[in-house]
Amino acid sequence: MNVAIQGWGQEDVDLFDRFVKSNLTVFRTVDADLIHIYHDIKCSPSLTQAQLDMCVGTKMNSLGDQTELARYVLDNNLIS
């Protein structure tokens, strides 16, 4: 884990990228016991652009997936 990365995010993406580039076999699986406790996402303007982009994207995804948001907008006539 790159502990030199400061601020929100990117450390997990960096670690994943290094695993993929190694000779290890990487696979993803569901972990039924893994729980992510909700917390407010605060995206500091002092983050690097890459970190800020990831932070804002994560914040938007935590509000709901695109299909549900589109359905809400259409069902409530929020666009003309």
MDAnalysis code that builds the backbone (N, CA, C; Angstrom):
import MDAnalysis as mda
import numpy as np

u = mda.Universe.empty(240, n_residues=80, atom_resindex=np.repeat(np.arange(80), 3), trajectory=True)
u.add_TopologyAttr("name", ["N", "CA", "C"] * 80)
u.add_TopologyAttr("resid", np.arange(1, 81))
u.add_TopologyAttr("resname", ["MET", "ASN", "VAL", "ALA", "ILE", "GLN", "GLY", "TRP", "GLY", "GLN", "GLU", "ASP", "VAL", "ASP", "LEU", "PHE", "ASP", "ARG", "PHE", "VAL", "LYS", "SER", "ASN", "LEU", "THR", "VAL", "PHE", "ARG", "THR", "VAL", "ASP", "ALA", "ASP", "LEU", "ILE", "HIS", "ILE", "TYR", "HIS", "ASP", "ILE", "LYS", "CYS", "SER", "PRO", "SER", "LEU", "THR", "GLN", "ALA", "GLN", "LEU", "ASP", "MET", "CYS", "VAL", "GLY", "THR", "LYS", "MET", "ASN", "SER", "LEU", "GLY", "ASP", "GLN", "THR", "GLU", "LEU", "ALA", "ARG", "TYR", "VAL", "LEU", "ASP", "ASN", "ASN", "LEU", "ILE", "SER"])
u.atoms.positions = np.array([
    [0.854, -1.170, 0.000],
    [0.000, 0.000, 0.000],
    [0.895, 1.226, 0.000],
    [0.636, 2.130, -0.905],
    [1.432, 3.352, -1.006],
    [0.935, 4.353, 0.037],
    [1.660, 4.464, 1.134],
    [1.252, 5.374, 2.215],
    [1.645, 6.815, 1.931],
    [2.315, 7.065, 0.815],
    [2.686, 8.433, 0.445],
    [1.506, 9.187, -0.179],
    [0.466, 8.461, -0.606],
    [-0.706, 9.106, -1.191],
    [-1.474, 9.798, -0.077],
    [-1.668, 11.089, -0.226],
    [-2.342, 11.900, 0.789],
    [-3.757, 12.233, 0.338],
    [-4.657, 12.426, 1.290],
    [-6.015, 12.832, 0.967],
    [-6.889, 11.649, 0.623],
    [-8.014, 11.952, -0.011],
    [-9.027, 10.947, -0.296],
    [-8.620, 10.066, -1.468],
    [-8.754, 8.780, -1.274],
    [-8.709, 7.815, -2.360],
    [-7.396, 7.647, -3.101],
    [-7.457, 6.865, -4.094],
    [-6.425, 6.510, -5.062],
    [-5.475, 5.427, -4.551],
    [-5.367, 5.255, -3.225],
    [-4.449, 4.232, -2.727],
    [-4.915, 2.835, -3.118],
    [-6.226, 2.595, -3.126],
    [-6.737, 1.277, -3.495],
    [-6.589, 1.022, -4.993],
    [-6.787, 2.044, -5.805],
    [-6.618, 1.911, -7.253],
    [-5.145, 1.653, -7.573],
    [-4.256, 2.359, -6.904],
    [-2.817, 2.162, -7.090],
    [-2.426, 0.728, -6.729],
    [-2.930, 0.224, -5.618],
    [-2.621, -1.140, -5.187],
    [-3.149, -2.155, -6.204],
    [-4.391, -1.967, -6.656],
    [-4.971, -2.870, -7.650],
    [-4.149, -2.868, -8.936],
    [-3.779, -1.680, -9.414],
    [-2.961, -1.579, -10.633],
    [-1.637, -2.323, -10.483],
    [-1.016, -2.215, -9.320],
    [0.261, -2.911, -9.119],
    [0.063, -4.420, -9.066],
    [-1.052, -4.884, -8.506],
    [-1.339, -6.322, -8.520],
    [-1.544, -6.813, -9.946],
    [-2.304, -6.073, -10.745],
    [-2.579, -6.468, -12.128],
    [-1.283, -6.544, -12.927],
    [-0.351, -5.623, -12.696],
    [0.912, -5.600, -13.435],
    [1.903, -6.653, -12.942],
    [1.620, -7.268, -11.796],
    [2.519, -8.291, -11.250],
    [2.207, -9.640, -11.901],
    [2.868, -10.671, -11.417],
    [2.594, -12.003, -11.950],
    [1.529, -12.729, -11.119],
    [0.816, -12.002, -10.256],
    [-0.258, -12.588, -9.464],
    [-1.523, -12.675, -10.301],
    [-2.377, -13.626, -9.992],
    [-3.674, -13.726, -10.630],
    [-4.675, -12.951, -9.780],
    [-5.339, -12.002, -10.398],
    [-6.295, -11.150, -9.684],
    [-7.703, -11.552, -10.088],
    [-8.570, -11.732, -9.099],
    [-9.984, -11.985, -9.386],
    [-10.813, -11.263, -8.338],
    [-12.017, -10.913, -8.717],
    [-12.936, -10.245, -7.808],
    [-14.029, -11.225, -7.418],
    [-14.479, -11.105, -6.188],
    [-15.542, -11.967, -5.708],
    [-16.380, -11.214, -4.693],
    [-17.571, -11.700, -4.466],
    [-18.451, -11.112, -3.463],
    [-18.018, -11.612, -2.092],
    [-17.982, -10.715, -1.123],
    [-17.707, -11.094, 0.261],
    [-18.939, -10.736, 1.076],
    [-19.739, -11.748, 1.410],
    [-21.009, -11.516, 2.107],
    [-20.816, -10.863, 3.471],
    [-19.642, -10.998, 4.063],
    [-19.387, -10.433, 5.387],
    [-18.766, -9.039, 5.330],
    [-18.501, -8.546, 4.147],
    [-17.903, -7.227, 4.010],
    [-18.997, -6.166, 4.096],
    [-18.837, -5.234, 5.010],
    [-19.822, -4.175, 5.213],
    [-19.114, -2.837, 5.110],
    [-19.672, -1.952, 4.311],
    [-19.141, -0.593, 4.213],
    [-20.128, 0.319, 4.918],
    [-19.698, 0.943, 5.983],
    [-20.565, 1.829, 6.751],
    [-20.633, 3.178, 6.043],
    [-21.867, 3.669, 5.829],
    [-22.047, 4.939, 5.143],
    [-21.372, 6.065, 5.920],
    [-20.750, 6.949, 5.191],
    [-20.190, 8.170, 5.755],
    [-20.247, 9.233, 4.673],
    [-20.385, 10.486, 5.088],
    [-20.432, 11.577, 4.131],
    [-19.107, 11.642, 3.376],
    [-19.171, 11.923, 2.107],
    [-17.961, 12.027, 1.288],
    [-17.672, 13.498, 1.071],
    [-16.542, 13.942, 1.571],
    [-16.140, 15.338, 1.433],
    [-14.938, 15.400, 0.495],
    [-15.101, 16.067, -0.630],
    [-14.062, 16.149, -1.652],
    [-13.353, 17.503, -1.542],
    [-12.175, 17.491, -0.976],
    [-11.408, 18.717, -0.783],
    [-10.876, 19.242, -2.116],
    [-10.987, 20.550, -2.351],
    [-10.428, 21.111, -3.586],
    [-8.905, 21.034, -3.633],
    [-8.276, 20.692, -2.517],
    [-6.811, 20.592, -2.501],
    [-6.307, 19.233, -2.999],
    [-7.214, 18.305, -3.316],
    [-6.809, 17.001, -3.837],
    [-6.198, 17.156, -5.226],
    [-5.414, 16.174, -5.627],
    [-4.940, 16.165, -7.012],
    [-6.171, 16.026, -7.913],
    [-6.058, 16.390, -9.176],
    [-7.207, 16.312, -10.082],
    [-7.731, 14.888, -10.181],
    [-6.822, 13.904, -10.238],
    [-7.245, 12.501, -10.342],
    [-8.023, 12.091, -9.095],
    [-7.539, 12.472, -7.911],
    [-8.230, 12.138, -6.670],
    [-9.578, 12.857, -6.595],
    [-9.614, 14.114, -6.994],
    [-10.850, 14.887, -6.956],
    [-11.891, 14.275, -7.892],
    [-11.466, 13.885, -9.085],
    [-12.382, 13.251, -10.035],
    [-12.956, 11.958, -9.454],
    [-12.097, 11.132, -8.844],
    [-12.559, 9.881, -8.234],
    [-13.501, 10.161, -7.077],
    [-13.164, 11.148, -6.256],
    [-13.973, 11.489, -5.093],
    [-15.365, 11.947, -5.515],
    [-15.427, 12.853, -6.465],
    [-16.723, 13.360, -6.938],
    [-17.533, 12.225, -7.571],
    [-16.882, 11.381, -8.350],
    [-17.572, 10.241, -8.962],
    [-18.133, 9.293, -7.917],
    [-17.353, 9.008, -6.893],
    [-17.815, 8.139, -5.815],
    [-18.978, 8.781, -5.066],
    [-18.870, 10.074, -4.832],
    [-19.948, 10.785, -4.140],
    [-21.245, 10.698, -4.949],
    [-21.156, 10.903, -6.247],
    [-22.351, 10.829, -7.088],
    [-22.916, 9.411, -7.114],
    [-22.055, 8.401, -7.203],
    [-22.522, 7.013, -7.218],
    [-23.165, 6.607, -5.903],
    [-22.760, 7.234, -4.812],
    [-23.345, 6.878, -3.518],
    [-24.769, 7.405, -3.377],
    [-25.156, 8.334, -4.247],
    [-26.516, 8.876, -4.207],
    [-27.519, 7.949, -4.887],
    [-27.043, 7.097, -5.748],
    [-27.910, 6.168, -6.465],
    [-27.307, 5.859, -7.812],
    [-27.653, 4.700, -8.353],
    [-27.084, 4.378, -9.658],
    [-27.806, 5.169, -10.748],
    [-27.208, 5.214, -11.908],
    [-27.716, 6.049, -13.002],
    [-29.133, 5.660, -13.421],
    [-29.434, 4.381, -13.428],
    [-30.762, 3.937, -13.840],
    [-31.822, 4.459, -12.876],
    [-31.569, 4.330, -11.578],
    [-32.540, 4.798, -10.590],
    [-32.685, 6.317, -10.623],
    [-31.579, 7.024, -10.786],
    [-31.655, 8.484, -10.866],
    [-32.436, 8.925, -12.108],
    [-32.177, 8.269, -13.233],
    [-32.907, 8.602, -14.464],
    [-34.393, 8.317, -14.290],
    [-34.723, 7.190, -13.685],
    [-36.123, 6.843, -13.452],
    [-36.792, 7.897, -12.556],
    [-36.105, 8.332, -11.514],
    [-36.641, 9.352, -10.610],
    [-36.902, 10.663, -11.353],
    [-35.934, 11.077, -12.157],
    [-36.071, 12.325, -12.913],
    [-37.254, 12.225, -13.870],
    [-37.359, 11.132, -14.617],
    [-38.446, 10.963, -15.576],
    [-39.807, 10.828, -14.894],
    [-39.873, 10.029, -13.819],
    [-41.143, 9.821, -13.112],
    [-41.665, 11.102, -12.476],
    [-40.779, 12.010, -12.130],
    [-41.173, 13.239, -11.447],
    [-41.158, 14.453, -12.373],
    [-41.054, 14.197, -13.680],
    [-41.079, 15.278, -14.687],
    [-40.123, 16.418, -14.330],
    [-38.890, 16.052, -13.992],
    [-37.900, 17.058, -13.590],
    [-37.160, 17.662, -14.769],
    [-37.389, 17.125, -15.961],
    [-36.805, 17.711, -17.173],
    [-37.918, 17.935, -18.181],
    [-37.722, 18.908, -19.025],
    [-38.775, 19.180, -20.021],
    [-38.335, 18.795, -21.405],
])
